[in-house]
Amino acid sequence: MPNLNAFKAYDIRGRIPEEINEPLAYDIARAYYALVKPKRVAVGYDIRLTSPHIAAALRRGLTDCGADALDIGLWGTEAVYFATFAYELDGGIMVTASHNPSDYNGMKFVRGEARPVSSDTGLNDMRAMIEAGRLPGKSAVPGIESRLDVREMYLEHLLGYVDRGKLRKLKVVVNPGNGGAGPVIDQLEPHLPFEFIKVNHAPDGTFPNGIPNPMLEENRAATADVVRRTGADVGLAWDGDYDRCFFFDERGHFIEGYYLVGLLAEVFLKREPGGRIVHDPRLTWNTLEIVRAHGGQPVLCRSGHAFIKQKMREVDAVYGGEMSAHHYFRSFSYCDSGMIPWLVALQVIAERGPLSELLGERMRRFPASGEINRRLTGDAKSILERVRSRYEGGAVSVDLTDGLSMEFREWRFNLRGSNTEPLVRLNVESRASEALMREKTAEVLRLIDGS
């Protein structure tokens, strides 16, 4: 029986070779075929050294079952999304472990129109098929493996989000973290007036400069220091498969993804007045105020890409954003992209001025803690119940969309258990009082810790 611990809530991800290997990838492709029954499937892979081999095993499994496997090559996750919806394919598989260490790998799956396959929409079924050995055999008519070059259409699509006549020369520090974003920057560069200052730019699956995960504070200095040293207008950094994009202002200060949600919501509401904006419940006040001020309709949704995409389709939202730096776009088949956000934001900077001025007032109006993780010593449910009982009497509202959200007149918080790790995650924000935000953050953390 193969080790199936790599099956997670949203994707498959595990250590090489005990949890992810080529024989398992072959079986996973067969289970995916049985689930989706596709005729044509895009297969892409990230910069990890094992990724081409895993992708080859997936393509072999698909073609043995009778599906055509279209190899798009080395890209980020969003290129598989793009190939699937732009070429009207029946599905797509991306080989990636995103920001995990170099000895990990994994896979993300979509159906037609780039609709995600997660645990409750097929991954658990695929796992059960492999466990039971209920996998399709070789087809009498095998599928065909071929290359699909998405480069030209993908770049054209990305450039369609900006009015290049309104751009101006900006000095931009870009740090792909030796992940997959570097080649895309290079291909966009001739079409843009920006001066790119490149840090940790070359794709390298050994991650010589550390794991590409700008959510970790220790990974931010590599970008921030170069912004300050060069006098750049903005800094950008990505995770390994560049489905998340992170921003630094012209002073090298890291900008929480929460505030970018408000900025991008404003841009898309100007393009489509009255549109719906989907957002997660972790931090909300800034987003709600901006969306309503610009005539939009905010729509609350549980955190996680599968839930956000589903909700966006349900309400036909023009844009969706999570504070975790995932940004979703209706014109990108409701999928998340790490390239579209910075292109749109840099046009705003070119037209309206520095990021610190664009977002500084919003950050003062709604100071936020950023996400704080606490490793569980008990179960998440009892911790949430303890915190709820402490505050419920004074709360203006209580919401259970995703974990526990409690709102008071001058502050609010969201506390939820992780879907993938033994952690609880806390976010706190206040109305124009950083001192209150810090005080309440410390207070809730003491309750979580049981002190």
Backbone torsions as a table, in degrees:
resi	resn	phi	psi	omega
1	MET	NA	125.4	-179.9
2	PRO	-68.5	155.2	174.8
3	ASN	-75.6	118.3	-175.8
4	LEU	-112.5	23.6	179.9
5	ASN	-66.6	-14.6	-177.1
6	ALA	-76.6	-11.5	177.7
7	PHE	-71.7	117.9	-177.1
8	LYS	-115.7	-171.4	-177.1
9	ALA	-67.6	-38.8	-173.3
10	TYR	-115.2	-15.8	-174.7
11	ASP	-160.7	-171.7	173.0
12	ILE	-114.0	128.7	-175.5
13	ARG	-156.1	127.8	-179.3
14	GLY	-167.6	-178.6	-175.1
15	ARG	-82.0	142.5	176.1
16	ILE	-89.1	134.7	-2.6
17	PRO	-100.3	-3.3	-170.1
18	GLU	-68.7	-31.0	-178.5
19	GLU	-108.2	-24.6	176.4
20	ILE	-132.2	126.6	179.0
21	ASN	-156.1	173.1	-174.6
22	GLU	-67.7	-43.0	177.4
23	PRO	-59.7	-39.8	178.1
24	LEU	-67.0	-41.4	178.4
25	ALA	-59.0	-39.8	177.9
26	TYR	-60.7	-45.2	178.7
27	ASP	-67.7	-36.9	178.1
28	ILE	-62.1	-41.3	177.9
29	ALA	-61.7	-39.6	178.9
30	ARG	-67.2	-39.6	177.0
31	ALA	-66.1	-39.5	177.3
32	TYR	-61.7	-42.5	178.3
33	TYR	-60.3	-45.1	-179.5
34	ALA	-62.7	-35.0	-179.0
35	LEU	-73.8	-49.0	-169.6
36	VAL	-94.9	-28.0	-175.0
37	LYS	52.9	53.8	-175.7
38	PRO	-83.1	156.9	171.0
39	LYS	-97.4	-37.9	-178.7
40	ARG	-135.8	130.8	-175.5
41	VAL	-132.7	130.1	172.9
42	ALA	-82.1	137.3	176.2
43	VAL	-127.8	121.8	176.5
44	GLY	-125.5	169.6	-179.1
45	TYR	-151.0	155.1	-178.3
46	ASP	-92.2	-166.4	-169.2
47	ILE	-84.8	-0.8	-179.1
48	ARG	-63.4	146.4	-174.3
49	LEU	-63.0	-29.1	-178.9
50	THR	-87.3	-10.8	-171.5
51	SER	-62.4	-44.3	179.3
52	PRO	-59.2	-35.5	-179.2
53	HIS	-71.0	-41.2	177.5
54	ILE	-64.1	-43.2	179.4
55	ALA	-61.8	-39.1	179.0
56	ALA	-63.7	-39.6	178.3
57	ALA	-65.6	-38.7	177.1
58	LEU	-63.1	-45.8	-179.3
59	ARG	-62.8	-38.4	179.5
60	ARG	-64.7	-42.1	177.9
61	GLY	-63.2	-41.6	179.6
62	LEU	-64.7	-47.8	-177.0
63	THR	-68.9	-34.1	176.6
64	ASP	-62.3	-30.5	179.2
65	CYS	-82.8	-13.0	178.2
66	GLY	112.8	1.1	178.3
67	ALA	-91.7	149.0	171.7
68	ASP	-81.0	130.9	179.8
69	ALA	-107.2	119.2	-178.3
70	LEU	-102.7	109.5	-177.3
71	ASP	-82.1	110.7	178.6
72	ILE	-92.2	-9.5	174.7
73	GLY	86.3	-153.2	-174.4
74	LEU	-81.0	114.2	-179.2
75	TRP	-151.6	-174.3	168.3
76	GLY	-97.5	172.0	-175.7
77	THR	-56.7	-39.0	-175.1
78	GLU	-65.0	-21.6	177.6
79	ALA	-69.3	-33.1	174.1
80	VAL	-67.5	-43.1	174.8
81	TYR	-55.8	-49.2	-176.4
82	PHE	-61.5	-48.0	-179.4
83	ALA	-58.1	-40.4	-176.1
84	THR	-66.0	-46.4	-177.7
85	PHE	-84.2	-35.6	-175.5
86	ALA	-71.2	-33.8	-179.5
87	TYR	-101.3	9.2	176.2
88	GLU	52.8	49.9	177.6
89	LEU	-85.2	170.5	-178.4
90	ASP	-89.4	-11.0	179.5
91	GLY	177.7	176.1	179.8
92	GLY	-155.0	147.5	176.7
93	ILE	-131.3	129.1	176.8
94	MET	-112.0	127.3	175.5
95	VAL	-90.8	112.1	-178.6
96	THR	-165.7	152.5	167.5
97	ALA	-121.8	19.2	173.3
98	SER	52.4	-111.9	-174.0
99	HIS	-101.6	13.0	176.9
100	ASN	-73.4	164.2	179.7
101	PRO	-58.4	166.2	-172.0
102	SER	-67.4	-18.7	178.6
103	ASP	-91.2	16.4	174.8
104	TYR	-110.8	157.6	166.0
105	ASN	-153.8	177.7	-177.2
106	GLY	-177.1	-168.0	-177.2
107	MET	-148.5	145.2	170.8
108	LYS	-121.1	144.4	-171.7
109	PHE	-127.2	143.5	171.1
110	VAL	-136.4	157.1	171.2
111	ARG	-95.0	-166.5	173.8
112	GLY	-56.8	150.2	-175.9
113	GLU	64.0	15.9	179.6
114	ALA	61.7	34.5	176.0
115	ARG	-77.0	130.0	-172.0
116	PRO	-70.3	147.5	170.5
117	VAL	-107.4	110.0	179.2
118	SER	-119.0	-170.7	-172.2
119	SER	-60.2	-38.2	-176.9
120	ASP	-92.5	2.1	177.2
121	THR	-124.0	20.7	173.7
122	GLY	147.1	-29.2	-177.3
123	LEU	-62.1	-41.3	178.9
124	ASN	-65.1	-34.7	176.9
125	ASP	-65.9	-41.2	178.5
126	MET	-62.4	-43.0	178.6
127	ARG	-60.8	-43.9	-178.9
128	ALA	-62.9	-38.1	178.0
129	MET	-61.4	-43.4	-178.9
130	ILE	-67.3	-42.4	179.4
131	GLU	-60.5	-40.1	-176.5
132	ALA	-86.9	-6.7	-177.1
133	GLY	70.5	21.5	-179.7
134	ARG	-92.7	71.2	-177.0
135	LEU	-118.4	145.1	179.7
136	PRO	-65.1	144.7	176.2
137	GLY	-84.2	-171.8	-178.4
138	LYS	-70.4	136.1	179.9
139	SER	-75.5	146.9	174.9
140	ALA	-64.9	-26.1	177.2
141	VAL	-120.8	93.5	-177.3
142	PRO	-66.2	156.1	176.0
143	GLY	-75.2	173.9	-178.5
144	ILE	-109.2	135.4	173.9
145	GLU	-98.9	131.3	-179.6
146	SER	-149.3	167.0	177.7
147	ARG	-90.1	145.7	173.5
148	LEU	-129.6	116.1	-179.5
149	ASP	-93.8	105.2	-177.3
150	VAL	-92.6	-2.8	-168.0
151	ARG	-52.6	-54.7	-172.7
152	GLU	-64.1	-47.2	-179.2
153	MET	-66.2	-39.1	-179.2
154	TYR	-64.7	-47.9	179.9
155	LEU	-63.5	-40.9	178.5
156	GLU	-61.5	-40.4	178.8
157	HIS	-63.0	-46.3	-179.6
158	LEU	-60.5	-45.3	-177.6
159	LEU	-67.7	-18.2	177.9
160	GLY	-69.8	-10.4	180.0
161	TYR	-85.2	-8.1	-178.2
162	VAL	-126.0	152.3	171.1
163	ASP	-95.6	101.4	-173.1
164	ARG	-65.0	-19.4	175.8
165	GLY	-69.8	-17.3	-179.5
166	LYS	-100.4	0.2	177.9
167	LEU	-83.4	158.5	174.3
168	ARG	-140.8	170.7	-178.5
169	LYS	-65.9	123.3	174.1
170	LEU	-127.9	146.9	175.3
171	LYS	-93.8	117.6	-169.8
172	VAL	-124.8	117.9	172.9
173	VAL	-82.6	126.8	179.0
174	VAL	-122.3	130.1	-177.9
175	ASN	-130.9	93.0	176.9
176	PRO	-74.2	-5.7	-179.3
177	GLY	64.9	30.3	-175.6
178	ASN	62.6	20.7	175.3
179	GLY	-92.2	-152.6	-171.0
180	GLY	-88.6	-7.8	-174.1
181	ALA	-71.4	-26.2	-174.6
182	GLY	-54.6	-51.3	-179.6
183	PRO	-60.6	-32.8	179.0
184	VAL	-69.7	-41.4	175.2
185	ILE	-57.1	-45.4	-179.1
186	ASP	-60.6	-37.5	-178.4
187	GLN	-76.5	-28.8	176.9
188	LEU	-79.7	-27.9	-171.8
189	GLU	-51.7	-45.4	-178.4
190	PRO	-64.3	-16.9	-176.3
191	HIS	-96.9	-0.4	-173.1
192	LEU	-127.2	151.8	-178.3
193	PRO	-86.4	8.8	-173.2
194	PHE	-81.0	150.4	170.1
195	GLU	-97.3	111.0	-178.2
196	PHE	-91.5	127.6	173.4
197	ILE	-104.7	113.2	-166.1
198	LYS	-100.0	127.5	-178.3
199	VAL	-123.0	133.2	179.6
200	ASN	46.2	50.9	-164.7
201	HIS	-87.9	-36.0	-173.2
202	ALA	-73.0	132.0	175.7
203	PRO	-60.5	130.9	-177.7
204	ASP	-154.9	106.9	-175.7
205	GLY	-68.4	-5.9	174.0
206	THR	-85.9	-8.0	-179.9
207	PHE	50.6	64.4	-175.2
208	PRO	-65.2	-18.2	-180.0
209	ASN	-111.7	22.9	178.0
210	GLY	98.2	166.5	-178.0
211	ILE	-66.6	131.5	-178.8
212	PRO	-75.3	87.9	179.4
213	ASN	-144.7	88.3	-178.0
214	PRO	-68.3	-6.0	173.3
215	MET	-66.4	-25.2	178.4
216	LEU	-80.2	126.6	-175.7
217	GLU	-58.7	-35.4	-177.4
218	GLU	-67.5	-15.1	-179.9
219	ASN	-93.0	-2.3	-172.8
220	ARG	-86.4	-26.0	-174.8
221	ALA	-61.8	-32.6	-178.2
222	ALA	-59.1	-33.7	177.3
223	THR	-87.0	-48.1	-175.0
224	ALA	-59.8	-42.3	-178.0
225	ASP	-63.7	-38.1	-179.6
226	VAL	-71.3	-36.7	175.6
227	VAL	-57.7	-47.4	-177.9
228	ARG	-67.7	-42.9	-175.5
229	ARG	-66.9	-34.8	-174.7
230	THR	-97.4	-6.3	-176.6
231	GLY	67.2	35.4	-177.4
232	ALA	-70.2	158.6	178.7
233	ASP	-81.3	-25.6	-177.1
234	VAL	-165.0	154.2	173.7
235	GLY	-121.5	145.2	-179.7
236	LEU	-132.1	142.3	176.2
237	ALA	-143.7	154.0	-176.4
238	TRP	-132.9	161.0	168.1
239	ASP	-84.6	-178.9	-168.4
240	GLY	-59.8	-42.0	-178.3
241	ASP	-101.0	16.4	176.3
242	TYR	41.5	40.4	170.8
243	ASP	-90.3	-2.9	173.0
244	ARG	-126.8	139.6	-179.9
245	CYS	-123.6	133.9	-175.3
246	PHE	-119.7	144.2	-172.4
247	PHE	-117.6	145.6	171.9
248	PHE	-127.5	135.6	179.6
249	ASP	-78.3	-178.1	-173.6
250	GLU	-68.4	-9.7	175.1
251	ARG	-99.0	3.5	179.4
252	GLY	84.2	10.8	180.0
253	HIS	-81.8	131.9	176.4
254	PHE	-68.7	133.6	-179.7
255	ILE	-104.4	121.4	177.6
256	GLU	-59.4	139.7	-178.6
257	GLY	-57.6	-25.4	177.9
258	TYR	-52.1	-45.3	-174.8
259	TYR	-74.8	-26.0	175.1
260	LEU	-69.4	-30.1	177.2
261	VAL	-59.0	-44.8	179.1
262	GLY	-64.1	-42.9	-179.2
263	LEU	-62.9	-46.7	-178.8
264	LEU	-69.9	-35.1	175.6
265	ALA	-59.7	-43.6	178.3
266	GLU	-59.5	-45.4	-179.1
267	VAL	-60.1	-47.3	-175.1
268	PHE	-75.0	-25.1	174.9
269	LEU	-74.9	-28.4	173.2
270	LYS	-69.0	-33.0	177.7
271	ARG	-77.4	-30.6	179.9
272	GLU	-138.2	84.4	-178.6
273	PRO	-56.9	138.0	178.6
274	GLY	82.6	4.7	-177.3
275	GLY	-68.8	164.3	177.6
276	ARG	-95.9	140.7	179.7
277	ILE	-122.6	120.7	178.7
278	VAL	-92.9	135.7	-179.5
279	HIS	-141.9	158.9	-179.6
280	ASP	-90.3	166.4	-173.5
281	PRO	-88.4	2.5	-173.1
282	ARG	-68.2	-47.5	174.7
283	LEU	-136.4	129.9	-168.3
284	THR	-134.3	-30.6	-166.3
285	TRP	-60.3	-42.9	179.6
286	ASN	-63.0	-44.8	179.8
287	THR	-61.9	-46.6	-178.9
288	LEU	-60.1	-44.4	-178.0
289	GLU	-64.2	-44.1	-178.8
290	ILE	-66.8	-46.5	-178.1
291	VAL	-60.6	-45.7	-179.2
292	ARG	-68.4	-37.9	179.6
293	ALA	-63.9	-26.4	-178.9
294	HIS	-104.3	19.4	171.9
295	GLY	77.1	15.0	-179.6
296	GLY	-92.2	175.8	179.2
297	GLN	-118.5	108.7	178.4
298	PRO	-74.3	140.3	179.6
299	VAL	-129.0	117.8	-178.6
300	LEU	-79.0	140.4	-179.9
301	CYS	-147.7	148.0	174.5
302	ARG	-57.1	143.8	178.7
303	SER	-64.5	151.1	177.9
304	GLY	118.2	136.5	-170.5
305	HIS	-62.4	-36.1	-178.9
306	ALA	-65.2	-40.0	-179.3
307	PHE	-71.3	-42.4	-179.5
308	ILE	-62.5	-45.4	-178.9
309	LYS	-63.4	-41.9	179.4
310	GLN	-63.4	-45.8	-179.6
311	LYS	-64.3	-40.3	178.9
312	MET	-60.8	-40.2	177.3
313	ARG	-65.5	-41.6	-178.4
314	GLU	-59.5	-42.0	-175.3
315	VAL	-104.0	1.6	-178.5
316	ASP	55.2	49.1	-178.3
317	ALA	-70.0	144.7	178.9
318	VAL	-78.9	-28.8	-177.1
319	TYR	-153.8	149.4	173.0
320	GLY	-140.1	144.4	-178.2
321	GLY	-143.5	144.4	173.0
322	GLU	-118.4	149.4	180.0
323	MET	-64.9	-14.4	179.3
324	SER	-78.2	7.2	177.3
325	ALA	80.2	21.8	168.4
326	HIS	-94.7	127.8	-178.9
327	HIS	-127.6	131.5	-170.7
328	TYR	-119.9	144.4	-172.8
329	PHE	-136.7	129.4	179.6
330	ARG	-56.3	-41.3	-178.0
331	SER	-72.5	-5.3	173.8
332	PHE	-108.9	35.6	-178.8
333	SER	56.9	36.8	178.0
334	TYR	64.9	17.7	-177.5
335	CYS	-96.4	165.6	178.2
336	ASP	-88.7	145.9	179.6
337	SER	-138.8	140.7	173.7
338	GLY	-97.1	-1.2	179.4
339	MET	-100.2	-41.4	-177.7
340	ILE	-60.5	-42.1	-175.8
341	PRO	-58.5	-44.2	-175.8
342	TRP	-73.7	-32.9	176.6
343	LEU	-62.2	-46.1	179.0
344	VAL	-64.9	-45.2	-177.4
345	ALA	-65.3	-37.1	-179.7
346	LEU	-69.2	-28.8	172.7
347	GLN	-66.9	-39.1	177.2
348	VAL	-62.5	-43.7	178.4
349	ILE	-62.3	-42.7	179.9
350	ALA	-62.3	-35.0	-176.9
351	GLU	-87.6	-34.3	-166.9
352	ARG	-119.7	-12.4	176.6
353	GLY	118.0	-174.8	-170.1
354	PRO	-62.2	153.9	-179.5
355	LEU	-62.4	-35.3	-179.8
356	SER	-63.0	-34.0	178.5
357	GLU	-79.9	-35.2	178.9
358	LEU	-65.5	-36.8	-172.9
359	LEU	-113.3	-13.4	-175.1
360	GLY	-57.3	-44.5	-179.6
361	GLU	-66.5	-37.0	178.4
362	ARG	-65.7	-38.3	179.7
363	MET	-69.1	-33.3	176.5
364	ARG	-72.9	-36.3	-179.3
365	ARG	-69.3	-34.7	-176.5
366	PHE	-136.5	71.0	178.3
367	PRO	-63.5	141.1	-175.3
368	ALA	-130.8	153.1	-176.8
369	SER	-76.6	-21.3	-164.1
370	GLY	72.7	161.4	-174.8
371	GLU	-74.3	127.2	-179.9
372	ILE	-114.3	125.8	-178.2
373	ASN	-101.9	138.1	173.6
374	ARG	-126.3	127.6	179.3
375	ARG	-72.6	137.6	-175.4
376	LEU	-75.0	134.9	167.9
377	THR	-105.3	-25.4	172.6
378	GLY	-118.0	-152.6	178.0
379	ASP	-98.8	151.9	-175.2
380	ALA	-61.7	-37.7	-176.2
381	LYS	-59.1	-43.3	-178.5
382	SER	-68.7	-34.3	177.7
383	ILE	-65.7	-45.9	179.6
384	LEU	-62.9	-38.1	178.4
385	GLU	-65.6	-38.9	179.6
386	ARG	-64.9	-43.4	-180.0
387	VAL	-67.8	-41.0	-179.7
388	ARG	-62.2	-44.6	-178.1
389	SER	-64.1	-31.2	178.9
390	ARG	-67.5	-37.3	-170.7
391	TYR	-108.5	-11.3	-168.3
392	GLU	-59.7	-35.2	-177.6
393	GLY	-62.1	-30.8	-177.0
394	GLY	-103.9	4.6	-175.0
395	ALA	-79.4	140.9	172.6
396	VAL	-75.2	-36.4	178.3
397	SER	-153.1	154.5	175.7
398	VAL	-129.8	130.1	-178.3
399	ASP	-131.1	135.2	-177.3
400	LEU	-114.7	24.6	179.6
401	THR	-55.8	-42.4	-178.9
402	ASP	-149.4	97.7	-173.1
403	GLY	71.8	-138.3	-176.8
404	LEU	-123.1	116.5	173.0
405	SER	-111.8	127.5	178.2
406	MET	-127.8	133.1	-174.8
407	GLU	-119.7	137.5	177.2
408	PHE	-125.2	178.2	-174.5
409	ARG	-63.9	-38.2	-173.8
410	GLU	-117.2	-3.0	178.3
411	TRP	-156.0	164.8	177.3
412	ARG	-152.3	164.3	175.7
413	PHE	-148.4	159.8	169.6
414	ASN	-128.2	132.5	178.7
415	LEU	-130.6	125.7	-177.0
416	ARG	-146.9	154.4	174.3
417	GLY	-81.6	148.1	177.2
418	SER	-73.1	145.7	175.9
419	ASN	-79.1	-17.2	-170.0
420	THR	-124.5	-14.5	-175.9
421	GLU	-137.7	158.9	177.9
422	PRO	-77.4	68.3	-175.4
423	LEU	-135.7	153.2	160.4
424	VAL	-111.2	147.1	-175.5
425	ARG	-121.4	129.2	-176.5
426	LEU	-116.8	135.4	170.6
427	ASN	-131.4	133.5	-179.2
428	VAL	-129.4	141.1	172.4
429	GLU	-141.7	161.7	-179.6
430	SER	-137.9	174.1	175.1
431	ARG	-97.4	99.6	169.8
432	ALA	60.4	24.9	177.1
433	SER	-138.1	99.8	177.4
434	GLU	-65.6	-34.5	179.6
435	ALA	-62.6	-42.8	178.6
436	LEU	-65.6	-41.7	179.0
437	MET	-59.0	-44.9	-179.4
438	ARG	-67.2	-39.9	179.5
439	GLU	-62.1	-46.9	-178.0
440	LYS	-71.5	-33.3	175.8
441	THR	-60.4	-48.4	179.0
442	ALA	-61.9	-38.1	-178.9
443	GLU	-64.7	-47.6	-179.9
444	VAL	-66.5	-38.3	179.1
445	LEU	-62.6	-37.4	177.5
446	ARG	-63.2	-38.1	178.4
447	LEU	-66.4	-41.9	179.2
448	ILE	-60.8	-43.0	-177.7
449	ASP	-75.5	-8.4	177.1
450	GLY	83.1	16.3	-179.3
451	SER	-104.6	NA	NA
